[in-house]
Amino acid sequence: MADLLQKTKLLEDNIKKLLALHQGQKAKIHLLETENKQLKATIQQQQEQVRQLKDGKMVQQIATGLKANLRDDSTVELKKKIGLMIREIDQCIATINT
């Protein structure tokens, strides 16, 4: 009978340990999920920044090329016109994708 009580106590202790480990793993998973969301948001922001930088570089290259051909428009005006064209193209692409 004492042997049965010892085994029951040992089983109870093991269950408590497993529950504690389970709680610890749940907390760790929660932290990792939170970190994962933050990293995904950071990636999305950086991808948007890269896109904006690429657009800006493209605008600069086009404006520089146009400036060589057209002496009467200023670079700022050309950048505005090109930016407007790019926004219109982006809107068209967004419309097509929906």
N, CA, C and O atoms as a MOPAC input file, in Angstrom:
PM7 MOZYME 1SCF
protein

 N      0.81400 1    -1.18900 1     0.00000 1
 C      0.00000 1     0.00000 1     0.00000 1
 C      0.86200 1     1.25900 1     0.00000 1
 O      0.55200 1     2.23700 1    -0.68000 1
 N      1.95400 1     1.22100 1     0.77500 1
 C      2.86400 1     2.36500 1     0.81700 1
 C      3.50700 1     2.57400 1    -0.54500 1
 O      3.77500 1     3.70600 1    -0.94700 1
 N      3.75100 1     1.48000 1    -1.25000 1
 C      4.34100 1     1.55800 1    -2.58800 1
 C      3.38900 1     2.26900 1    -3.55100 1
 O      3.82300 1     3.05700 1    -4.39200 1
 N      2.11100 1     1.99100 1    -3.42600 1
 C      1.10300 1     2.62400 1    -4.27100 1
 C      1.01800 1     4.11800 1    -3.98000 1
 O      0.86700 1     4.92500 1    -4.89800 1
 N      1.11600 1     4.48600 1    -2.70800 1
 C      1.09900 1     5.90000 1    -2.32900 1
 C      2.33300 1     6.62900 1    -2.86900 1
 O      2.23600 1     7.76900 1    -3.32300 1
 N      3.47800 1     5.97300 1    -2.81700 1
 C      4.70200 1     6.58400 1    -3.35600 1
 C      4.57400 1     6.80300 1    -4.85900 1
 O      4.94300 1     7.85700 1    -5.37600 1
 N      4.05500 1     5.81100 1    -5.54500 1
 C      3.89600 1     5.93600 1    -6.99500 1
 C      2.89500 1     7.03600 1    -7.34400 1
 O      3.08400 1     7.77400 1    -8.31100 1
 N      1.84400 1     7.13600 1    -6.55900 1
 C      0.84800 1     8.18900 1    -6.77800 1
 C      1.47200 1     9.56000 1    -6.54600 1
 O      1.25600 1    10.48800 1    -7.32600 1
 N      2.23900 1     9.68300 1    -5.48100 1
 C      2.91600 1    10.95400 1    -5.17100 1
 C      3.90700 1    11.30800 1    -6.27600 1
 O      3.98500 1    12.46400 1    -6.69100 1
 N      4.66100 1    10.32500 1    -6.75100 1
 C      5.61800 1    10.54700 1    -7.83300 1
 C      4.90300 1    10.97500 1    -9.11200 1
 O      5.35900 1    11.87600 1    -9.81500 1
 N      3.79200 1    10.33100 1    -9.40300 1
 C      3.00600 1    10.68500 1   -10.58200 1
 C      2.46400 1    12.10500 1   -10.45700 1
 O      2.47500 1    12.86800 1   -11.42300 1
 N      1.99500 1    12.44900 1    -9.27700 1
 C      1.47700 1    13.79200 1    -9.02700 1
 C      2.58300 1    14.83800 1    -9.20400 1
 O      2.35600 1    15.88500 1    -9.81000 1
 N      3.75300 1    14.56200 1    -8.68700 1
 C      4.89100 1    15.47900 1    -8.83700 1
 C      5.26900 1    15.65000 1   -10.30900 1
 O      5.54500 1    16.75900 1   -10.76700 1
 N      5.27600 1    14.54500 1   -11.03500 1
 C      5.60800 1    14.61300 1   -12.46500 1
 C      4.57200 1    15.42400 1   -13.24400 1
 O      4.91800 1    16.18400 1   -14.14800 1
 N      3.31600 1    15.25800 1   -12.88900 1
 C      2.25400 1    16.03100 1   -13.55000 1
 C      2.43500 1    17.51700 1   -13.26900 1
 O      2.27600 1    18.34300 1   -14.16800 1
 N      2.76700 1    17.86300 1   -12.02500 1
 C      2.99400 1    19.27100 1   -11.67400 1
 C      4.17000 1    19.84500 1   -12.46900 1
 O      4.11300 1    20.97900 1   -12.94300 1
 N      5.23400 1    19.05100 1   -12.60900 1
 C      6.39800 1    19.49800 1   -13.38300 1
 C      6.01600 1    19.71800 1   -14.84700 1
 O      6.40700 1    20.71000 1   -15.46300 1
 N      5.25100 1    18.77900 1   -15.38700 1
 C      4.81900 1    18.91000 1   -16.78200 1
 C      3.93600 1    20.13800 1   -16.98800 1
 O      4.05900 1    20.83800 1   -17.99300 1
 N      3.05100 1    20.39100 1   -16.03500 1
 C      2.20000 1    21.57800 1   -16.12900 1
 C      3.02900 1    22.85800 1   -16.08200 1
 O      2.76500 1    23.80700 1   -16.82000 1
 N      4.02700 1    22.87400 1   -15.21400 1
 C      4.90500 1    24.04700 1   -15.12400 1
 C      5.67700 1    24.23500 1   -16.43100 1
 O      5.80500 1    25.35600 1   -16.92400 1
 N      6.18800 1    23.14300 1   -16.98600 1
 C      6.89300 1    23.22500 1   -18.27400 1
 C      5.95700 1    23.70500 1   -19.37700 1
 O      6.33500 1    24.51200 1   -20.22600 1
 N      4.74100 1    23.19900 1   -19.34800 1
 C      3.75100 1    23.59000 1   -20.35100 1
 C      3.47100 1    25.09300 1   -20.28100 1
 O      3.43000 1    25.77100 1   -21.30800 1
 N      3.28100 1    25.59900 1   -19.07900 1
 C      3.03400 1    27.03400 1   -18.90700 1
 C      4.22500 1    27.85900 1   -19.39900 1
 O      4.05500 1    28.89300 1   -20.04600 1
 N      5.41800 1    27.39000 1   -19.08400 1
 C      6.62000 1    28.08700 1   -19.53800 1
 C      6.71700 1    28.11100 1   -21.05500 1
 O      7.08900 1    29.12600 1   -21.64300 1
 N      6.38200 1    26.99700 1   -21.68500 1
 C      6.43300 1    26.93100 1   -23.14800 1
 C      5.35200 1    27.81300 1   -23.78000 1
 O      5.58300 1    28.43000 1   -24.81900 1
 N      4.18100 1    27.87000 1   -23.15500 1
 C      3.12300 1    28.74300 1   -23.66000 1
 C      3.56700 1    30.20400 1   -23.61500 1
 O      3.32000 1    30.96300 1   -24.55300 1
 N      4.21900 1    30.59000 1   -22.52600 1
 C      4.70800 1    31.96400 1   -22.39800 1
 C      5.77700 1    32.24800 1   -23.45200 1
 O      5.79900 1    33.32200 1   -24.05200 1
 N      6.65400 1    31.28400 1   -23.66800 1
 C      7.71200 1    31.44700 1   -24.66500 1
 C      7.11400 1    31.57800 1   -26.06900 1
 O      7.56000 1    32.40600 1   -26.86300 1
 N      6.11800 1    30.77100 1   -26.36500 1
 C      5.44600 1    30.84300 1   -27.66900 1
 C      4.80700 1    32.21200 1   -27.85000 1
 O      4.89500 1    32.80400 1   -28.92600 1
 N      4.16800 1    32.71300 1   -26.80700 1
 C      3.53800 1    34.03500 1   -26.88800 1
 C      4.57500 1    35.11900 1   -27.18600 1
 O      4.34600 1    35.98900 1   -28.02600 1
 N      5.70500 1    35.06300 1   -26.50200 1
 C      6.76800 1    36.04000 1   -26.74700 1
 C      7.29200 1    35.94200 1   -28.18000 1
 O      7.51900 1    36.95900 1   -28.83500 1
 N      7.48000 1    34.72900 1   -28.65500 1
 C      7.98500 1    34.53500 1   -30.01700 1
 C      6.97300 1    35.00900 1   -31.05900 1
 O      7.35800 1    35.57400 1   -32.08300 1
 N      5.69000 1    34.78400 1   -30.80700 1
 C      4.66900 1    35.25600 1   -31.73300 1
 C      4.64600 1    36.77800 1   -31.78400 1
 O      4.50400 1    37.36600 1   -32.85600 1
 N      4.78700 1    37.41300 1   -30.62500 1
 C      4.83300 1    38.87400 1   -30.56700 1
 C      6.05000 1    39.39700 1   -31.32300 1
 O      5.94300 1    40.34200 1   -32.10500 1
 N      7.19100 1    38.78700 1   -31.09200 1
 C      8.41600 1    39.19500 1   -31.79300 1
 C      8.26100 1    38.98900 1   -33.29900 1
 O      8.70000 1    39.82400 1   -34.09000 1
 N      7.64800 1    37.89500 1   -33.68900 1
 C      7.43600 1    37.60100 1   -35.10100 1
 C      6.57000 1    38.67900 1   -35.75500 1
 O      6.86800 1    39.12700 1   -36.86200 1
 N      5.50200 1    39.09500 1   -35.07600 1
 C      4.63600 1    40.15400 1   -35.60700 1
 C      5.41800 1    41.45300 1   -35.77200 1
 O      5.28200 1    42.14600 1   -36.78100 1
 N      6.23700 1    41.77600 1   -34.77100 1
 C      7.02600 1    43.00500 1   -34.83900 1
 C      8.02400 1    42.95000 1   -35.99400 1
 O      8.20900 1    43.93700 1   -36.70600 1
 N      8.65400 1    41.81500 1   -36.17500 1
 C      9.62600 1    41.66900 1   -37.26100 1
 C      8.94800 1    41.75600 1   -38.62500 1
 O      9.49600 1    42.34300 1   -39.55700 1
 N      7.75900 1    41.17400 1   -38.74300 1
 C      7.01700 1    41.26400 1   -40.00200 1
 C      6.64200 1    42.71000 1   -40.30500 1
 O      6.71100 1    43.14500 1   -41.45500 1
 N      6.24400 1    43.45700 1   -39.26800 1
 C      5.91000 1    44.86800 1   -39.45700 1
 C      7.14500 1    45.65800 1   -39.88100 1
 O      7.06000 1    46.53000 1   -40.74500 1
 N      8.28100 1    45.35700 1   -39.27900 1
 C      9.53200 1    46.02500 1   -39.64600 1
 C      9.89900 1    45.72100 1   -41.09200 1
 O     10.30700 1    46.61500 1   -41.83300 1
 N      9.75600 1    44.47400 1   -41.49100 1
 C     10.06000 1    44.08500 1   -42.87400 1
 C      9.16000 1    44.84300 1   -43.83500 1
 O      9.62000 1    45.34400 1   -44.86100 1
 N      7.87600 1    44.92600 1   -43.50200 1
 C      6.93800 1    45.62800 1   -44.37800 1
 C      7.31600 1    47.10900 1   -44.50300 1
 O      7.27300 1    47.67000 1   -45.59800 1
 N      7.68200 1    47.73700 1   -43.39200 1
 C      8.09200 1    49.14100 1   -43.42500 1
 C      9.35100 1    49.31800 1   -44.26900 1
 O      9.45000 1    50.26300 1   -45.05300 1
 N     10.29900 1    48.42100 1   -44.11000 1
 C     11.54200 1    48.52800 1   -44.86900 1
 C     11.30700 1    48.28000 1   -46.35600 1
 O     11.94000 1    48.91700 1   -47.19700 1
 N     10.40500 1    47.36300 1   -46.68500 1
 C     10.08400 1    47.13500 1   -48.09200 1
 C      9.44600 1    48.37700 1   -48.70300 1
 O      9.72400 1    48.72000 1   -49.85200 1
 N      8.59500 1    49.04700 1   -47.93900 1
 C      7.97900 1    50.28300 1   -48.42200 1
 C      9.03900 1    51.36700 1   -48.61200 1
 O      8.99500 1    52.11400 1   -49.58900 1
 N      9.98000 1    51.45400 1   -47.69200 1
 C     11.05600 1    52.43500 1   -47.82800 1
 C     11.90100 1    52.14800 1   -49.06400 1
 O     12.28000 1    53.06800 1   -49.78900 1
 N     12.19300 1    50.87800 1   -49.30200 1
 C     12.96700 1    50.49400 1   -50.48700 1
 C     12.20800 1    50.89100 1   -51.74800 1
 O     12.79100 1    51.42700 1   -52.69100 1
 N     10.90000 1    50.62200 1   -51.75800 1
 C     10.08600 1    50.98100 1   -52.92300 1
 C     10.11500 1    52.49300 1   -53.15000 1
 O     10.25700 1    52.95500 1   -54.28200 1
 N      9.97900 1    53.25600 1   -52.06500 1
 C     10.00500 1    54.70700 1   -52.19000 1
 C     11.36500 1    55.19500 1   -52.68300 1
 O     11.44200 1    56.10800 1   -53.50500 1
 N     12.42400 1    54.58900 1   -52.18300 1
 C     13.76300 1    54.97900 1   -52.62900 1
 C     13.96600 1    54.64800 1   -54.10300 1
 O     14.54900 1    55.43600 1   -54.84800 1
 N     13.48500 1    53.48100 1   -54.51900 1
 C     13.59400 1    53.10800 1   -55.93100 1
 C     12.80200 1    54.07000 1   -56.80300 1
 O     13.27000 1    54.49300 1   -57.86100 1
 N     11.58300 1    54.41900 1   -56.34700 1
 C     10.77100 1    55.37600 1   -57.09900 1
 C     11.47400 1    56.72300 1   -57.19100 1
 O     11.49200 1    57.35400 1   -58.24800 1
 N     12.05400 1    57.15900 1   -56.07400 1
 C     12.76400 1    58.43700 1   -56.06200 1
 C     13.96800 1    58.42600 1   -56.97900 1
 O     14.24100 1    59.40700 1   -57.67100 1
 N     14.68900 1    57.31200 1   -56.98500 1
 C     15.85700 1    57.19700 1   -57.86000 1
 C     15.41900 1    57.20500 1   -59.31600 1
 O     16.05900 1    57.83100 1   -60.16000 1
 N     14.32100 1    56.50400 1   -59.60800 1
 C     13.82200 1    56.46900 1   -60.97000 1
 C     13.38100 1    57.86600 1   -61.40700 1
 O     13.66000 1    58.29100 1   -62.52800 1
 N     12.69600 1    58.56900 1   -60.51800 1
 C     12.25800 1    59.93200 1   -60.82400 1
 C     13.47000 1    60.81600 1   -61.10600 1
 O     13.46900 1    61.59900 1   -62.05600 1
 N     14.49400 1    60.68500 1   -60.28000 1
 C     15.70400 1    61.48600 1   -60.46200 1
 C     16.36400 1    61.18200 1   -61.80100 1
 O     16.79200 1    62.09500 1   -62.50600 1
 N     16.44700 1    59.90600 1   -62.15200 1
 C     17.07200 1    59.53200 1   -63.42200 1
 C     16.26400 1    60.05000 1   -64.60800 1
 O     16.83100 1    60.56600 1   -65.57100 1
 N     14.94800 1    59.91400 1   -64.53900 1
 C     14.10400 1    60.40000 1   -65.63500 1
 C     14.19000 1    61.91400 1   -65.73000 1
 O     14.30300 1    62.47200 1   -66.82200 1
 N     14.13600 1    62.57700 1   -64.57400 1
 C     14.21000 1    64.03900 1   -64.57500 1
 C     15.54300 1    64.51600 1   -65.13000 1
 O     15.59300 1    65.49800 1   -65.87100 1
 N     16.61100 1    63.83500 1   -64.78200 1
 C     17.93100 1    64.20700 1   -65.29700 1
 C     17.97800 1    64.02800 1   -66.80700 1
 O     18.50700 1    64.87500 1   -67.52600 1
 N     17.42100 1    62.91900 1   -67.28100 1
 C     17.38600 1    62.67900 1   -68.72200 1
 C     16.52200 1    63.69000 1   -69.44400 1
 O     16.89400 1    64.17900 1   -70.51100 1
 N     15.36900 1    64.00700 1   -68.87200 1
 C     14.48500 1    64.98700 1   -69.50200 1
 C     15.07900 1    66.38700 1   -69.45500 1
 O     14.90100 1    67.17800 1   -70.38100 1
 N     15.77600 1    66.68000 1   -68.38500 1
 C     16.37400 1    68.00900 1   -68.24500 1
 C     17.39600 1    68.24400 1   -69.34900 1
 O     17.53500 1    69.35900 1   -69.85100 1
 N     18.09400 1    67.20700 1   -69.71300 1
 C     19.07200 1    67.34500 1   -70.79000 1
 C     18.37500 1    67.66300 1   -72.10800 1
 O     18.92100 1    68.37900 1   -72.94800 1
 N     17.15400 1    67.12300 1   -72.28800 1
 C     16.41400 1    67.35100 1   -73.52900 1
 C     15.55200 1    68.60200 1   -73.49300 1
 O     15.35500 1    69.24600 1   -74.52300 1
 N     15.04600 1    68.94600 1   -72.34200 1
 C     14.14900 1    70.09300 1   -72.22000 1
 C     14.76700 1    71.13100 1   -71.29800 1
 O     14.86900 1    70.91200 1   -70.09100 1
 N     15.16600 1    72.21800 1   -71.84100 1
 C     15.83300 1    73.24800 1   -71.03500 1
 C     14.83800 1    74.21200 1   -70.38900 1
 O     15.21800 1    74.93600 1   -69.46900 1
 N     13.59200 1    74.25100 1   -70.82800 1
 C     12.65900 1    75.24500 1   -70.31000 1
 C     11.97600 1    74.81800 1   -69.00100 1
 O     11.55100 1    75.68400 1   -68.23600 1
 N     11.85700 1    73.51700 1   -68.72200 1
 C     11.25500 1    73.04600 1   -67.46500 1
 C     12.33700 1    72.87600 1   -66.40400 1
 O     13.45000 1    72.43400 1   -66.69000 1
 N     11.98500 1    73.23500 1   -65.18300 1
 C     12.94100 1    73.03300 1   -64.09300 1
 C     12.88300 1    71.58300 1   -63.62000 1
 O     11.90500 1    70.87600 1   -63.86500 1
 N     13.92200 1    71.16000 1   -62.95200 1
 C     13.99000 1    69.78700 1   -62.44600 1
 C     12.86200 1    69.51600 1   -61.45500 1
 O     12.30000 1    68.42100 1   -61.44700 1
 N     12.52800 1    70.48600 1   -60.63100 1
 C     11.46500 1    70.30700 1   -59.64200 1
 C     10.13200 1    70.05500 1   -60.33500 1
 O      9.37700 1    69.17000 1   -59.93300 1
 N      9.84500 1    70.82300 1   -61.36700 1
 C      8.59700 1    70.63900 1   -62.10400 1
 C      8.56700 1    69.27100 1   -62.77500 1
 O      7.53200 1    68.60500 1   -62.79600 1
 N      9.68800 1    68.86200 1   -63.31300 1
 C      9.75300 1    67.55000 1   -63.94900 1
 C      9.52800 1    66.43900 1   -62.92800 1
 O      8.82200 1    65.46900 1   -63.20200 1
 N     10.13000 1    66.58500 1   -61.75100 1
 C      9.93100 1    65.58500 1   -60.70400 1
 C      8.45900 1    65.50500 1   -60.30900 1
 O      7.93500 1    64.41400 1   -60.08800 1
 N      7.79400 1    66.64900 1   -60.21900 1
 C      6.37500 1    66.65800 1   -59.88100 1
 C      5.55600 1    65.93700 1   -60.94800 1
 O      4.67700 1    65.13600 1   -60.63100 1
 N      5.84900 1    66.22700 1   -62.21100 1
 C      5.12200 1    65.58400 1   -63.30700 1
 C      5.35400 1    64.08000 1   -63.30000 1
 O      4.41600 1    63.30100 1   -63.46800 1
 N      6.58500 1    63.68000 1   -63.10700 1
 C      6.91600 1    62.25300 1   -63.09600 1
 C      6.27600 1    61.57900 1   -61.88500 1
 O      5.75200 1    60.47000 1   -61.99700 1
 N      6.31500 1    62.23400 1   -60.74100 1
 C      5.67600 1    61.68300 1   -59.54400 1
 C      4.18300 1    61.48600 1   -59.75000 1
 O      3.61500 1    60.48200 1   -59.32100 1
 N      3.55000 1    62.45100 1   -60.41100 1
 C      2.12900 1    62.33100 1   -60.71900 1
 C      1.88200 1    61.14100 1   -61.64000 1
 O      0.93400 1    60.38100 1   -61.44300 1
 N      2.73200 1    60.98600 1   -62.63900 1
 C      2.59300 1    59.84900 1   -63.55700 1
 C      2.75100 1    58.52400 1   -62.81100 1
 O      1.99900 1    57.58000 1   -63.05400 1
 N      3.71300 1    58.45500 1   -61.91700 1
 C      3.94500 1    57.21900 1   -61.16000 1
 C      2.74400 1    56.91000 1   -60.27100 1
 O      2.33000 1    55.75500 1   -60.17400 1
 N      2.17800 1    57.93000 1   -59.62200 1
 C      0.99600 1    57.70500 1   -58.78600 1
 C     -0.18100 1    57.20800 1   -59.62400 1
 O     -0.92100 1    56.31900 1   -59.20300 1
 N     -0.34800 1    57.78800 1   -60.81100 1
 C     -1.42800 1    57.33500 1   -61.68900 1
 C     -1.21300 1    55.88500 1   -62.11000 1
 O     -2.16100 1    55.10100 1   -62.15400 1
 N      0.01600 1    55.53600 1   -62.41600 1
 C      0.32600 1    54.14900 1   -62.78900 1
 C      0.06400 1    53.21900 1   -61.60600 1
 O     -0.50400 1    52.14100 1   -61.78300 1
 N      0.47500 1    53.62600 1   -60.39500 1
 C      0.22600 1    52.81400 1   -59.20000 1
 C     -1.27200 1    52.61200 1   -58.97600 1
 O     -1.70700 1    51.52400 1   -58.59800 1
 N     -2.06500 1    53.67400 1   -59.21300 1
 C     -3.51500 1    53.54900 1   -59.05700 1
 C     -4.09000 1    52.57600 1   -60.08100 1
 O     -4.97300 1    51.78000 1   -59.76100 1
 N     -3.59200 1    52.64100 1   -61.30100 1
 C     -4.05000 1    51.71100 1   -62.34000 1
 C     -3.70900 1    50.27000 1   -61.96200 1
 O     -4.53300 1    49.37000 1   -62.12100 1
 N     -2.51000 1    50.06100 1   -61.47100 1
 C     -2.09300 1    48.71400 1   -61.06300 1
 C     -2.95500 1    48.22900 1   -59.90300 1
 O     -3.37100 1    47.07100 1   -59.87600 1
 N     -3.22200 1    49.11700 1   -58.94400 1
 C     -4.06400 1    48.73800 1   -57.80300 1
 C     -5.47100 1    48.38100 1   -58.26700 1
 O     -6.07500 1    47.43700 1   -57.75600 1
 N     -5.99500 1    49.13200 1   -59.23500 1
 C     -7.32200 1    48.84000 1   -59.77100 1
 C     -7.33700 1    47.48900 1   -60.47100 1
 O     -8.28800 1    46.72100 1   -60.32800 1
 N     -6.29800 1    47.20400 1   -61.21700 1
 C     -6.20800 1    45.92200 1   -61.92100 1
 C     -6.12900 1    44.77300 1   -60.92600 1
 O     -6.73200 1    43.72300 1   -61.15100 1
 N     -5.39900 1    44.95200 1   -59.83400 1
 C     -5.20600 1    43.88900 1   -58.84600 1
 C     -6.45300 1    43.60300 1   -58.02400 1
 O     -6.57500 1    42.52300 1   -57.44500 1
 N     -7.38900 1    44.55900 1   -57.96400 1
 C     -8.60400 1    44.32200 1   -57.16000 1
 C     -9.69100 1    43.66600 1   -57.94400 1
 O    -10.76800 1    43.40500 1   -57.40800 1

